[in-house]
Amino acid sequence: METEAVAQLIRAGLPGAEVQVTGDGEHFEAVVVSDAFEGLSLIKRERLVMETVREQVASGELHALSIKARTPAQQAAQG
């Protein structure tokens, strides 16, 4: 899978999210910034993101995805 394809899946599942994906075709890292994460635990945030690529993970098309899920305020603090 291409990094942009992964990013598009996440954007489709989390409208309005800022998504950056890096990777080598098998292992990917996604930084996802969304208001939808406000008040959610890290686990719930990751589950929201993973749900957007569930089919690709189940089929083996997407092998590994590391997720950093942040609110806009948390992203701004990363500076």
N, C-alpha and C positions, 0 to 999 in steps of 0.2 A: 504494500500500500504506500501511496505517496503521502507526505506530510500534509499537503493541502487538502487531500481527500478526507483525512482524519479531522482536520480543522473544520471542513464544511459540514461533516456529520454532527460535530459538537455544536456548531453555530445553528444548525437546523433544529436541534433538540433543545437548545437554550437560546432562544431569540434575544438579541440585544447584548449577548455576551461578547467580550473581547477574548479572542482565542489566538494563541501562538503555539504552534506545534513544531518540534524538532525531532529528528530521528534518522535512522539508517535504513528504513524499509521494513524492519522487523521490530525494533524497539523504539518506542516513541516517548517523548515527554511533552505534556500539554500544560500550559499556564492558562487558566481560564478565570476571567474576572467578570463577575456578574452580581447584580443586586439580588438575584434569586438566592444567593448564599447567605444573605443577612440573617443572623439568628440561628443558623444551622451548624451542627457539629461538623468536624472535618470528615467523619465517616459519611454523614448524610450528603455532604457536598460531593465527595468522591462518587458516591452511588448515583447521584444525579448525572454526573458526567459520564460514568460508565454505562448508564442506561442508554445514552445517545449512540453508543457503539456496540451495544449488546450483540446484535446479529453478527457483526464482523468478528468479534471475539469468539462467539460460539462456533462460527464456521472455520476459525483458524486463520482467516484473512488478516486479522490484527492480532499479533502475538503478545505484545507487552506494551502497556501504557502506564506511565508514571504521571500522576496528576498533582498539580498545585492549583487548588481552587481558592480564590480570594475574593473578598468584597472589594469594591472600588476604593474604599478607605484603606484597606490593608495593602492594596497595590500601591497606593500613593505613598504609604509609609515605607515601602521597599526602596523608594527613591532611586 
